[in-house]
């Protein structure tokens, strides 16, 4: 079962997509991911890797803190050394 803070991050991801006026399909195409994968990240069934999170930050022009509201959630994403 996912922690509440993890789900909160994923809900922020969907919120930024919605604010940008994009469907899941359009955002997935623009970002270069299958829509099914984006659905997993937004739905909380899977966490994106660090390189994917960086793509989201650049695409939506937001900071890491805006995407990941809690330090605990930010730490769940593995960063390369």
N, C-alpha and C positions, 0 to 999 in steps of 0.2 A: 504494500500500500504506500502511496506517495505521501510525503509530508506536506502539510498545508502551505508552507513557504515555497516549496517547489512548485506547487500548483499556481501559487500567486505569480511566480515568474512567468509561467507559461501563459497565464491569462493576460499578462502585460504584453507578451509577444502578439497575441491575437488583437489586443487593443490597439497597438501601434499599426498593425495591418489595416484594421478597420478605419482608424483615423486617416490613414493614407488613401482611403477610398478604394482599396484593392480587395478583390476576391482571393480566396486561397489559391485558386488556379493561376491567376495573374501574378500574384506574389511569388509563387513557386517557379513559374516560368522566368520571371525577372531575376530571381535569385539563383536559378540553375538547379533547383531541387525538384524531385517528383512531388506532386501535390499530396500524395499519401504520406510522404515523410514529414512535410510541413504539418499535416494534420496530427501526426503522432506527437510532434513537439508542442503544438498548441493545445492538444488534448491532455497533455501530461503523462502520456504513456511512455515517453522517452525524452531524455535530456539531450540537447544538441552539444556537439563537441566545441572546444574553444574556437577553432577556426570558423565554424559555422556561426557562433555567437558574434565573432568579429564582423562577419558579413552582415548580420542583422544590424549591428551597431552602425556600420557605414551606410547601409541601405535606408534605415529609418532616421539617420542622423541623430542618434541618441547616445548617451554615455552608458558605460557598463552599469553604473548605479541605477540608471533609469530602467534598464532592462531587468536587472537583478536587484530588487528592492531590499533584500536582506543579505548580509554578509554570508550567512550560512548557505543561501542559494548560490551566491557567486562562487563559493568554495566547492560546490558540487561539480562544477565544470572544470575538467582537468586542463591545466595550462602546460604547454611545453616548457621544459627547462631552458 
